[in-house]
Amino acid sequence: MSAKRKLSLVTMRRSGLSRARGLGSAKSGSLHWWRERVTALALLPLSLYFVVSVIHLLGADQARMAAYMAEPWNSALFLALIIIMFYHLSLGVQVVVEDYVSNEVKRLAAILVIKGGILVLTLTCAVSVLKLAFF
């Protein structure tokens, strides 16, 4: 088969918009999609654990809360919830920004600022849990 014939077969399989723009598959969307689904699945039991913990600690003073968080399983599950929740948030916000911000520079700047803010919030929450667990 000639090279020209092979090229025409490849061109025919691409969408009209892809041929017009000269763009192909980004090849990274499926991994992002799977990460969103896996983190969402992990958040289901962790969120349930969080709700049960809040109900269990209603009306508790700081000493009781610190004692609860000093137990290794509780602090580990709270840290897992924090890390997975903010990572899931980061993935979701990135998709929204990529879908609705058309300017490439503004899109990258928005993603960097938002991910930086999410990182600060993640660290703040993690330090709070660790402070309750160890002090």
C-alpha positions in Angstrom: 0.0 0.0 0.0 1.4 3.4 -0.9 2.2 6.0 1.7 -0.3 8.4 0.2 -3.1 5.7 0.5 -2.1 5.1 4.2 -2.2 8.9 4.9 -5.7 9.2 3.4 -7.0 6.3 5.5 -5.7 7.9 8.7 -7.2 11.3 7.6 -10.6 9.7 7.0 -10.7 8.3 10.6 -10.2 11.7 12.2 -13.2 14.0 12.9 -13.9 16.9 10.7 -13.0 19.4 13.4 -9.8 17.5 14.1 -8.8 17.7 10.4 -9.7 21.4 10.2 -7.6 22.3 13.2 -4.8 19.8 12.5 -5.1 18.4 16.0 -5.3 14.8 17.1 -6.1 13.1 20.4 -4.6 14.8 23.5 -3.8 11.2 24.9 -4.2 12.3 28.5 -7.9 12.5 29.1 -8.6 8.9 30.0 -6.0 8.9 32.8 -7.6 12.1 34.2 -11.0 10.6 33.9 -10.0 7.4 35.8 -8.3 9.5 38.5 -11.5 11.4 39.0 -13.5 8.2 39.3 -11.1 6.4 41.6 -10.9 9.4 44.0 -14.7 9.7 44.0 -15.0 6.1 44.9 -12.4 6.5 47.7 -14.3 9.5 49.0 -17.5 7.5 49.6 -16.4 5.5 52.6 -14.1 8.3 53.9 -17.0 10.8 53.8 -19.2 8.4 55.6 -16.5 7.9 58.2 -16.2 11.7 58.6 -20.0 12.1 59.1 -20.0 9.3 61.7 -17.0 10.9 63.5 -18.7 14.3 63.6 -21.9 12.8 65.0 -19.8 10.9 67.6 -18.0 14.0 68.6 -21.0 16.4 68.9 -20.6 18.5 72.0 -17.0 17.2 72.7 -14.5 19.6 74.2 -11.0 20.1 72.8 -9.4 17.4 75.1 -11.9 14.7 73.9 -11.3 15.8 70.3 -7.5 15.6 70.7 -7.8 12.2 72.3 -10.0 11.0 69.4 -7.5 12.3 66.9 -4.5 10.9 68.8 -5.7 7.4 67.9 -3.7 6.4 64.8 -6.6 5.1 62.7 -8.6 8.2 63.2 -5.8 10.6 62.2 -4.7 8.4 59.3 -8.3 8.3 57.9 -8.7 12.0 58.4 -5.4 12.7 56.5 -6.5 10.3 53.8 -9.8 12.1 53.5 -8.1 15.5 53.3 -5.5 14.5 50.7 -8.0 12.6 48.5 -10.7 15.2 48.8 -8.4 18.1 47.8 -6.9 16.0 45.0 -10.4 15.2 43.6 -11.2 18.9 43.9 -8.1 19.8 42.0 -8.9 17.4 39.2 -12.5 18.7 38.9 -11.6 22.4 38.9 -8.9 21.7 36.3 -11.5 20.2 34.0 -13.9 23.2 34.5 -11.1 25.7 33.8 -9.9 23.8 30.7 -13.5 23.6 29.4 -14.5 27.3 29.9 -11.3 29.4 29.7 -10.3 29.7 26.0 -7.2 31.8 26.3 -4.2 29.5 26.8 -2.2 31.8 29.0 -5.2 32.7 31.2 -6.1 29.0 31.4 -2.6 28.0 32.6 -2.4 30.9 35.0 -5.9 30.0 36.5 -4.9 26.4 36.9 -1.6 27.3 38.6 -3.3 29.8 41.0 -6.2 27.4 41.8 -3.9 24.4 42.4 -1.6 26.6 44.6 -4.6 27.6 46.7 -5.8 24.0 46.9 -2.3 23.0 48.0 -2.3 25.6 50.8 -5.7 24.5 52.0 -4.5 20.8 52.0 -1.5 21.6 54.0 -3.5 23.7 56.5 -6.0 20.9 57.1 -3.2 18.3 57.4 -1.3 20.4 59.9 -4.5 20.9 61.9 -5.1 17.1 62.1 -1.4 16.5 63.0 -1.5 19.2 65.6 -4.6 17.6 67.2 -3.0 14.1 67.0 0.4 15.0 68.5 0.0 18.0 70.8 
